[in-house]
Amino acid sequence: MPRYLLLKHYRGGPAQQRAVPPMEEWAPEDVEAHMAFLHHVSDLLEKNGEFVDGQALTTTRTWVRYGGPDAAPVTTDGPLPETSDLVAGWYMIDVESYERALELAAYVSSGPGPGGEPMYEWIDVREVMTQAPSED
């Protein structure tokens, strides 16, 4: 079965259908409702045998690249790519088809935001590359 990564972007990506302020500006009960929805998604995926993993991410990030022989890794907090200003979390799913991955992404997109209204957020769907079997 193919595996897909569903990425939740809170900034960056296509224009949002509904303007939603950053989560740090939400009422505590709205944050709690959104987090409960995300736990519900994990439980649903697990019940269906489609859950591989999922995590929320902090806003802190460091870019790292190889520093070369005898050098420490080079690190920076930027540049900030336009399409991934903030990846807030992800689900790794193992599903029967691309269509099922899209169906689940649409469901995650409907998570509640401020006032309990659906966020209709964009979910970045990426198929995990698989290595072709060896012909040995």
N, C-alpha and C positions, 0 to 999 in steps of 0.2 A: 504494500500500500504506500502511496506517496505521502511524504511528510511536508507540512507547510508551516512557515513561521508567520504568525499574525502579529504585526507590530502596531502598537497604539502610539500615535504621534499627537502630542498636545500642541505643538507649534511646528510649522513647516508643512509641506505637502500642499495639495490643492486647496482652494478657498473653501472654507466651511459653509455648509448650508445654513447653519444657525450660529450666530456669534455667541461664544461661550467664554467667560473670563477665565483667567488662570485659576487653577484649583485653590491656590492659597487665598483667593478672594471669595471662595464659596462659604456658605454657612456650614457649620460643623455637621448638621444633620444631612446636608446634601453630600458632603464628602463621605459620611458613613453609609448613606444609601448607595452611592456609586461603588464603594468598596464591597458592600454586600452583594451587589450585582456581579462584580468580577469574581467573587468567591462562588456565587451561584453558577457562573459560566464554567469555572473549573470543575465543580461538582457534576454538572451536566455532562461535560466532556468525559470525565472519569467514568460516570455511569454508562455512557455509550461506548466505552473502550477506545475513545479517540484522543484522550489526554496523554501527552508525553511529558510536558513541563510548562510552567508559566511563572513569571516573576514580575513584580513591580520594580522599577528602577528609580534611583534618586536622580536629581538634576546635576549632581557633581560628576564631572567627567575629565579625563585626561587623554589626550592623543599621544600615542607612543610610536616611535619608529626606531629601527636599528641604528645605533650610533657608529657602527663600523668596528673593525678589529681594535681591541684595546681601548674602546670608548664606552662610556655609559650610554644607555638608551637616551634618545632625545625625547623630551616631553614638552607639551604645551597645552593650554586650555582652549586653543583655537587653531585654525579658523573654524568657524561654525558653518557646516554645509547647510545651504538653504533648505534642503529637503529633509533634514533630520535634526532640526534645532533642538528638539527634545523628544526622545523616544521614552515614553513613560512606562512602558511595560510590554510584555509579549506573552503569547501562548505558542507552544510547539504542539502541533496536532498531527495525528496519523489517521488519515481518512481514506475512504474508498475512491474519491475522485476530486478533481479540481472544482467541480460544481458544488460538492459538499463543503469544500474549503471556503468558497464564496458565500454559501449559505450561513456558515458559522461566523464569518467575518461580518456579514450584514447584521447578525444578531448581536455581536459584540458592539457594533456601531450604534445600536439602539440604547445603550446604557444610559441611565439617568444622569442628568447634570443639575445645575441650579434649578430649584423649584420642582424637581422631579421630572422635568421635561426631558425627553430623549435628546441626546447630544447629536446624533446623526454624524458622528465623527468619521473621518476617513480611516480605514484600516488597511495597512500595507500588507499584501499577501505575497509571500515569497516561497516558492517551492525549494526544498532542500535538494541540492545536487546529489545524485547518487553516482557511485563509481561503477563503471561497467565491470562485469565479472572478468577475471583473468582467463586468458585462453590457454593456459598451461596444460 
